[in-house]
Amino acid sequence: MNKIAITVLLSIFIAANAAASEGVADQEGTIHAGIKLGPSDVTGNPIGLGVYGGYTLFGPNTFKNHAFFSKLSIAVEGEYVHLGNASSLGVSYSAATLGAVAAATYPINEQFSLIVKAGMASVTSKASGCGWMCNASSTSIGVHTGAAGHFNITPKIGVRAGYDSYPNHSMLSVGGVFKF
């Protein structure tokens, strides 16, 4: 299911060039910060909550000789997400991720943009509650990919809805973005 969702979102991103009008992508040097909330694949209480921030390295017109790439902006983003808690028979489980990605934004129009991202993440999973036998923590490091839609409410405030795939976990989210 995760691969299908990513394939569909990437297809939309690539096909968007044919339907795109002159949109506005983030200019080089733009700083943004956001918060996201949504269901994750952690069973029990699967609500994830995260914060992220980024810096735009390349703005539109960086790649001037190509119709598609001249509209892109590329940012680096870092994030921390608590993916949720689960509890059963006195045993508790929680997972959190910390990572960094490169995020490419393609504007469809003045308000709407598509975002794809890829990078690395570390997911720490903890189990506790039944003594020394199952109090354990493990960390997985691997690829972090994602895709999102971004809607500008104002030039400085926006809303994002997206999907992220982390090592061993995934999350759907919606959240706010603030640009500086």
Secondary structure by P-SEA (a helix, b strand, c coil): caaaaaaaaaaaaaacccccccccccccbbbbbbcccccccccccccccccccccccccccccccccccccbbbbbbbbcccccccccccbbbbbbbbbbbbbbbbbccccbbbbbbbbbbbbbbbbccccccccbbbbbbbbbbbcbbbbbcccccccccccccccccccccccccccc
